[in-house]
């Protein structure tokens, strides 16, 4: 249940069904972690860190999904796609590489560092419109995905795929 306050009163709202499924899946995965840790000979601390990195990737994705420009505004969508083309490509390439490594066991792609797509000046610039905020969050997501790739590369030798 989600809680909100209205006129000083606490109100409960049912969570969407898909959120309940995600929570149930996360709980079942958490309960299985000790056996996974033993099977792949990776410490629970390392598995927790990997899971934390995954959550750090999912959170910005949820925010970005809820704050993207209106699809009916063709000009805003085109500007976003043009402005963030390199970042979107980097994120996509890294996700696909991680998925293929996990599925097949070929972990060589995990050792390749991500291409640097932004300069630090872009992160220091003031936010002047919604697209700037969207871009900053996309850059944060790219960094989180790269950290996830590094975390998986660190443990790849223990996988039994």
C-alpha positions in Angstrom: 0.0 0.0 0.0 1.2 3.5 -0.8 0.6 6.2 1.8 -0.3 9.8 1.1 -1.4 12.7 3.3 -4.4 14.8 2.4 -5.7 17.5 4.7 -3.5 16.0 7.5 -5.1 12.6 7.2 -3.2 9.5 6.1 -4.7 7.7 3.1 -3.7 4.3 1.8 -3.7 3.5 -1.9 -3.3 0.0 -3.3 0.0 -0.6 -5.2 -0.2 -1.6 -8.8 -0.2 -5.3 -9.5 3.1 -5.2 -11.4 4.8 -3.6 -8.3 3.6 -6.5 -6.1 5.1 -9.0 -8.6 8.4 -7.2 -8.5 8.4 -7.1 -4.7 7.6 -10.8 -4.5 10.3 -11.7 -7.0 12.8 -9.6 -5.1 11.9 -11.3 -1.9 12.2 -14.8 -3.4 15.6 -13.8 -4.9 16.8 -12.5 -1.5 15.8 -15.7 0.2 17.8 -17.7 -2.5 21.0 -15.6 -2.2 22.7 -17.9 0.4 22.4 -20.9 -1.9 23.5 -18.8 -4.9 26.5 -17.5 -2.9 27.5 -21.1 -2.0 27.0 -22.4 -5.6 29.1 -19.7 -7.4 31.5 -19.1 -4.5 30.8 -15.4 -4.3 30.3 -13.8 -0.9 26.9 -12.6 0.2 28.5 -9.1 0.5 29.5 -9.2 -3.1 26.1 -10.5 -4.2 24.4 -7.7 -2.2 26.7 -5.1 -3.8 25.8 -6.5 -7.3 22.1 -6.3 -6.4 22.5 -2.7 -5.1 24.2 -1.7 -8.3 21.2 -3.2 -10.2 18.8 -1.2 -8.1 20.9 1.9 -8.8 20.3 1.3 -12.5 16.6 0.6 -12.2 15.7 3.7 -10.2 16.9 6.2 -12.8 15.3 4.2 -15.5 11.9 4.5 -13.7 12.3 8.2 -13.3 13.4 8.7 -16.9 10.4 6.6 -18.1 8.1 8.9 -16.1 9.6 12.2 -17.1 10.3 11.8 -20.8 8.9 14.4 -23.2 5.4 14.0 -24.4 5.5 11.6 -27.4 3.0 13.9 -29.2 5.5 16.7 -29.0 7.6 15.6 -32.0 10.0 18.5 -31.7 10.9 17.8 -28.1 11.2 14.0 -28.7 13.5 14.7 -31.7 15.6 17.1 -29.7 16.0 14.6 -26.8 16.9 11.8 -29.2 19.5 13.9 -31.0 21.0 15.4 -27.8 21.2 12.0 -26.0 22.1 9.7 -29.0 25.6 8.9 -27.7 24.4 8.2 -24.1 21.5 6.0 -25.3 23.9 4.0 -27.5 26.4 3.6 -24.7 23.8 2.4 -22.2 22.2 0.0 -24.8 25.6 -1.5 -25.7 26.5 -2.1 -22.1 23.1 -3.6 -21.2 23.3 -6.0 -24.2 26.9 -6.9 -23.4 26.1 -7.7 -19.8 23.0 -9.7 -20.8 25.0 -11.7 -23.3 27.8 -12.3 -20.8 25.3 -13.6 -18.2 23.5 -15.7 -20.7 26.4 -17.3 -22.5 29.3 -17.0 -20.1 31.5 -15.1 -22.6 32.6 -12.3 -20.3 35.2 -10.6 -22.5 32.8 -7.8 -23.3 32.6 -6.9 -19.6 36.3 -6.1 -19.6 36.0 -3.3 -22.2 35.7 0.1 -20.6 32.7 2.2 -21.7 33.3 5.0 -24.1 33.3 8.4 -22.4 30.3 10.2 -23.8 30.2 13.4 -21.8 32.6 16.0 -20.4 32.6 17.0 -16.8 31.6 20.5 -17.7 28.2 19.2 -18.8 27.6 18.0 -15.3 28.6 21.3 -13.7 26.4 23.4 -16.0 23.2 24.8 -14.4 19.9 23.1 -15.3 17.9 25.5 -17.5 15.1 23.4 -18.8 13.5 19.9 -18.4 15.8 18.4 -21.1 18.9 19.4 -19.1 17.6 17.5 -16.1 16.7 14.6 -18.2 20.2 14.6 -19.7 21.9 14.8 -16.3 19.8 11.8 -15.1 20.7 9.9 -18.3 24.4 10.6 -17.6 23.9 9.3 -14.0 22.3 6.2 -15.5 25.2 5.7 -17.9 27.6 5.9 -14.9 25.5 3.4 -12.9 25.4 1.0 -15.8 29.2 1.2 -16.2 29.6 0.5 -12.5 27.3 -2.5 -12.8 29.4 -3.8 -15.7 32.6 -3.4 -13.6 31.0 -5.2 -10.7 30.0 -8.1 -13.0 33.5 -8.2 -14.6 35.0 -8.5 -11.1 32.9 -11.6 -10.3 32.8 -13.2 -13.8 35.5 -15.8 -13.1 33.2 -17.4 -10.5 30.2 -17.9 -12.7 29.2 -21.4 -13.7 27.3 -20.9 -16.9 
